[in-house]
């Protein structure tokens, strides 16, 4: 009985880590083709690291904007969020 519970706990832990790391893997490898979003979307470019941008802290701000707009499955999450808001409200 105790072995079954440990197997279940380990399986759940692996499942949680897989769900958390799958967007990271998708953003790097593009395993699944996803239709792009349409509308008023500003595509940010990956900033270039330089000494000046690092010391003026502009690199981190631009990198944060880039990562927030280019993570894996962003399009799916945006569409899901909009559909939930539309359906509930």
C-alpha positions, 0 to 999 in steps of 0.5 A, spaced: 500 500 500 505 504 501 509 503 495 503 505 491 502 511 494 509 513 493 509 511 486 502 516 485 506 521 489 512 520 484 508 520 478 504 527 480 511 530 481 513 528 474 507 530 471 507 537 475 514 538 472 512 536 465 507 541 465 511 547 468 517 545 463 513 544 457 512 552 455 520 552 456 521 547 451 516 549 446 519 556 446 526 553 445 524 547 440 518 549 437 515 542 437 508 544 436 506 549 430 501 554 433 497 559 429 499 566 430 495 571 434 492 576 429 490 584 431 494 589 434 500 585 436 507 588 437 513 583 436 519 585 440 526 583 438 531 580 442 535 585 445 543 585 444 547 584 451 552 590 451 556 593 457 552 599 456 545 596 456 547 592 462 550 598 466 544 602 465 539 596 466 536 597 459 537 590 457 533 587 463 527 591 461 527 589 454 529 582 455 523 582 460 518 584 455 521 580 450 520 574 454 513 575 456 511 576 449 515 570 446 514 564 451 512 557 449 504 557 448 503 564 449 498 564 443 494 558 446 494 561 453 492 568 450 486 565 446 484 561 452 484 567 457 480 571 452 475 565 451 474 564 458 473 572 459 468 572 454 464 566 456 463 568 463 462 575 463 
